[in-house]
Amino acid sequence: MRNRRGKSQAQGQTIDLTPMLDVVFIMLIFFIVTATFIKLPGPVVNKIDIDLTPMLDVVFIMLIFFIVTATFIKLPGPVVNKIDTTTDDSYKKVGILVAVTEVNEYWIDKKRVEASALKINLTRLFNENPKGGMVIQADNESNIESLAKVADIARDIGIAPVAISVEND
């Protein structure tokens, strides 16, 4: 299962926090500008105290939001160089994610799984989420037999649908 274009791209997913930092700096500028133009009633005071507590509260809430949403990205474990192909539909409802490496190792939830324990692990994951399907990420160099073994076990357990992840997914 070699890549037709010869591309080798790492499949690790990263989160770009640049937009969050942009919002934080815009809010910081807003609070500084509004604090300098606030006219307090009473005698004129040359010193203005800037209270940054509300801005820090918002920044921490946004930081917690981005950290919590970042933990929901599922990765099977190893970097898998997928094949390049075209598909009719992309499958987004992933319940179980299995990776098959170039040396035909099986990975589930960032843990290497022996072939003999594959059915037990897939059964456990299917029982935890029976409505979710399964996506197999097979490396270009992996054997078709390894991929077929995972698909056959999934069919025996009753996992449906079973999708194969490719380069353009």
TIRO-577483 format. One record per residue (C-alpha): residue in one letter; x, y, z. Coordinates in steps of 0.02 Angstrom, whole numbers, padded with zeros to 5 digits, always signed. Example, Ala and Ser with C-alpha at 12.3 -4.5 7.8 and 13.67 -1.06 7.14 Angstrom:
2
A+00615-00225+00390;S+00684-00053+00357;
// end
This chain:
169
M+00000+00000+00000;R+00126+00127-00060;N+00082+00309-00081;R+00065+00350-00266;R+00140+00523-00250;G+00280+00468-00136;K+00225+00592-00003;S+00276+00563+00175;Q+00182+00673+00295;A+00168+00661+00483;Q-00011+00634+00536;G+00009+00710+00710;Q-00121+00841+00742;T-00080+01005+00825;I-00189+01144+00887;D-00155+01320+00827;L-00179+01439+00974;T-00137+01594+00871;P-00320+01652+00857;M-00342+01637+01045;L-00185+01740+01076;D-00249+01870+00952;V-00412+01884+01048;V-00317+01899+01213;F-00209+02042+01148;I-00359+02131+01073;M-00448+02117+01240;L-00293+02180+01331;I-00284+02332+01217;F-00470+02362+01241;F-00457+02359+01431;I-00305+02473+01433;V-00384+02599+01315;T-00551+02602+01406;A-00464+02617+01575;T-00368+02772+01519;F-00525+02862+01458;I-00635+02828+01609;K-00675+02991+01696;L-00707+02968+01880;P-00825+03088+01967;G-00749+03201+02097;P-00581+03287+02103;V-00460+03257+01961;V-00337+03120+02003;N-00178+03104+01902;K-00153+02920+01942;I-00271+02792+01864;D-00274+02615+01928;I-00307+02484+01797;D-00404+02333+01858;L-00357+02188+01746;T-00453+02057+01846;P-00601+02044+01723;M-00482+02025+01576;L-00383+01889+01665;D-00545+01798+01708;V-00595+01796+01525;V-00420+01741+01471;F-00421+01595+01593;I-00596+01543+01540;M-00540+01544+01359;L-00382+01447+01403;I-00483+01314+01494;F-00601+01303+01345;F-00459+01274+01221;I-00374+01146+01333;V-00536+01048+01359;T-00578+01046+01173;A-00401+00994+01129;T-00414+00835+01233;F-00554+00766+01124;I-00442+00737+00973;K-00420+00550+00951;L-00254+00482+00894;P-00217+00296+00881;G-00033+00310+00930;P+00098+00295+00793;V+00121+00403+00638;V+00037+00316+00492;N+00076+00360+00311;K-00093+00335+00229;I-00127+00295+00048;D-00183+00434-00069;T-00351+00405-00152;T-00519+00485-00186;T-00675+00439-00090;D-00860+00472-00112;D-00899+00510+00069;S-00793+00552+00219;Y-00837+00465+00381;K-00843+00579+00533;K-00927+00473+00669;V-00779+00380+00742;G-00807+00267+00892;I-00652+00159+00875;L-00489+00207+00792;V-00362+00070+00748;A-00192+00100+00668;V-00091-00028+00570;T+00093+00022+00556;E+00218-00016+00419;V+00280-00167+00518;N+00100-00230+00539;E+00082-00183+00722;Y-00091-00140+00789;W-00117+00017+00894;I-00274+00066+00989;D-00283+00218+01106;K-00095+00250+01093;K-00056+00072+01151;R+00019-00069+01050;V-00100-00217+01045;E-00047-00394+01003;A-00144-00482+00865;S-00207-00610+00990;A-00282-00472+01101;L-00359-00374+00958;K-00532-00452+00971;I-00542-00425+01159;N-00493-00242+01145;L-00613-00208+01001;T-00755-00295+01094;R-00723-00188+01248;L-00722-00027+01147;F-00878-00078+01051;N-00970-00115+01213;E-00923+00059+01278;N-00992+00144+01120;P-01103+00027+01017;K-01169+00167+00904;G-00998+00224+00842;G-00913+00144+00694;M-00731+00102+00668;V-00596+00186+00564;I-00438+00091+00516;Q-00282+00194+00479;A-00169+00081+00378;D+00009+00131+00332;N+00064+00125+00149;E+00188-00013+00189;S+00069-00123+00291;N+00006-00290+00226;I-00172-00306+00163;E-00188-00460+00273;S-00163-00354+00430;L-00296-00232+00372;A-00415-00374+00327;K-00388-00456+00498;V-00447-00298+00587;A-00597-00281+00470;D-00644-00465+00492;I-00637-00453+00682;A-00744-00295+00676;R-00872-00384+00566;D-00876-00534+00685;I-00906-00419+00834;G-01042-00323+00743;I-00955-00155+00723;A-01030-00060+00579;P-00983+00037+00478;V-00798+00004+00458;A-00703+00137+00361;I-00524+00146+00301;S-00436+00313+00323;V-00341+00378+00172;E-00224+00526+00139;N-00357+00655+00094;D-00474+00621+00242;
// end
